[in-house]
Structures are given as structure tokens and as C-alpha cells.
Amino acid sequence: MRPRYSFSSRHTGKIRNIRKQRGKYPSIAKKVVEDSDVILEILDARFIKETRNKEIEKYIKHKNKRIIYVLNKSDLINKSNLRIPDEMFPYVMVSATNRKGIKELRDRIKIEAKKVEKNPEDYHKVIVGIIGYPNTGKSSLINSLVGKSSAGVGSDAGFTKGMQKVKLSQNIVLMDSPGIIPESEYSSQDREKVSRHTKVGARSYSQIKEPDIVINLIMKEHPGILEKHYKIDAKGNPETLLEELGKRKGFLRKGGEVNDDAVARLILKDWQEGKIKL
């Protein structure tokens, strides 16, 4: 008989402790897969490729579990820029913040739940496990699905300890898990990996050592986006952007020198909070 879960302690969001990412969090995510009938993989619609966890997807396939790809934060991207891989089916576009696509997702969950063969001797509720990178909006999505504040929500990465069970309907239960990144991506030293994790919101802008490197990455991969948002003609030069924005915001050190670190963190804060649209 499937065990009945009742979890309450939460911790979902950006990575703060790499040891937990390497240790218990991956095992918890695998436990969610094992104990679920259907899996929701929550992806950032802006960064589909970067927020897919191919390792856990492989494990889901190995366990012969059903999966629904949920493209959250779809309100932050121009739909014409979306490139969705053919193998990502079924998928649902949603925005947990404004509840767009929530009805479609709820309907898709019910469709997949009906396909699950139930053993009369087994616990009768269908378990829907929720996995994803840190800060992809898992807790906010749960709240939108159930129509109330059921999961602790925060924009700061690292905010869901363990797992929590939330009732979606009479026969469907949602099971949350901590945000995790693939084991092959673990690193607190690799500057490129740290930068990419910060770019997709998996690492907190307040915790990284070199925020200017992330600004360089964003401007390289998304040319013109930051200049357009802040209305600064930096001609693709990160130093110019930081200099001009720093002067405008008054982020100055003694002597009038711009505090590049503070300006870069301000930009990353706006970026991670979804204030800058692609």
C-alpha cells in the first residue's frame, strides 16, 4: 500500500547550500518520482533548455511515470520566441502570478490522472509529484492550482524543505519537492555554471561573488534587453550600462566612483523578480 504523506516544512527557491543540492535534495526528488503517479516538471518558459533536468527526466522514464511539462512564467516572454522541443509533450503554458493557463493545467492533470491504473487495494488517491529547478515557481503554481495559499512562497532561492502534500481534488493530491539542479551541474566554483544558474534564478543575486559576470552573460545572450528596459544606449557594453545606471540611481562610492557591484545586483534583482521581459 502506498504510504500516506503529510509534509509541512518548506524550502523552495534559489540555491543557498550546495551541500544540500548534492546530498538529500536529489534523493527527495527521486522519492517524489517513485511515490507519484504523474509528474509535473516545472520549467521557466524563458529558459526551457536551461531549466530542464534531463537526469530526473531519465529517471521518470525509467520508472514509467507520466510527465506533464509546465512552462511557467509565460507572461515574461514573447510567445513568438518560444522554441519547444518535439519530445516535450504534453506541455501546458501557464503564469502562476496571473493564473493564465491554470484551468488548462488542471484539466490536463485530470486527464493524465484518469489514465493511471489503480489497484483497489492501493491508496485510492492519485499522487501528482512536482519537481523543477529552484525558483521556477513551484509553490506559486500550487497555490494557483488549489486556489489558496497552501505552499510557502518566496522569490528568494532556497525557500521548501522536504516535501509537502496538498489536496487538489477529492482524488488527486499534489506533492511538492525542493528545487534541485542536475548533479552534473553542481558547482560553487565554476564561474560559467554559477552565472547560468543565477541567470535562470536558481541562485540568488544576493549570494554570488561576481554579479557583473552574470550581466555580461545576459547581455551576450539577450542583446538589447537590458538597455531597452533601463532606457540606456550602452551599445552592448556591460561597463557602460553599469556606469550610466549607477549614476542615475546614485550608487556611488566616496569620490563619486560608481559602485558596479551594487548596480549589477540591482539589475539581477529586477531580472530574477521578472521585471525585465524577454
Secondary structure, DSSP 4 states (H G I P E B T S, - for coil): -PPPP------BSSB--HHHHHTHHHHHHHHHHHH-SEEEEEEETT-HHHH--HHHHHHHHHTT-EEEEEEE-GGGS-GGG----TT--SEEE-BTTTTBTHHHHHHHHHHHHHHS---TTS-SSEEEEEEESTTSSHHHHHHHHHTS--S---SSTTB--S-EEEE-SSSEEEEE------GGG--SS-HHHHHHHHHTTSB-TTT-S-HHHHHHHHHHHSTTHHHHHHT---TT-HHHHHHHHHHHHT-B-TTS-B-HHHHHHHHHHHHHTT-S--
